[in-house]
Amino acid sequence: MSDLLDRVKKNLILEHDQDDALLESFIAAATSYAEKYQHVADGFYASNPMPATTEQAVVMLASHFYESRDGSTGGFFADNVPAAAQVWDTVNTLLRLDREWKV
């Protein structure tokens, strides 16, 4: 998780450690979302490598959770509500690339 934490912090341009625990919870939530979206077992990425596209989706989603932690669009998207929807579209597109397509 430390690699993901470093990537999320770089994405958010954060240089302090005060929010690391919060970011780790957002990374855990984003990873869980990825696993469910991709139809893999819970905890799959704890013991399997995460593809680059999935990793990028997790970084983007954890960053979005951080910037929108007050429940609004907040942060970068404060003046552009449709931009927040674009984050979800992009995340889902990235996750779809590594999805298990089973019935």
QUIDA-V87191 format. One record per run of one state. SS is the DSSP state (helix for helix, strand for strand, loop for the rest). FROM is the first residue (numbers start at 1). TO is the last residue. If there is no record, write none. Layout:
SS:FROM:TO, SS:FROM:TO
This chain:
loop:1:1, helix:2:12, loop:13:19, helix:20:37, loop:38:43, helix:44:47, loop:48:51, helix:52:67, loop:68:74, helix:75:77, loop:78:80, helix:81:96, loop:97:103
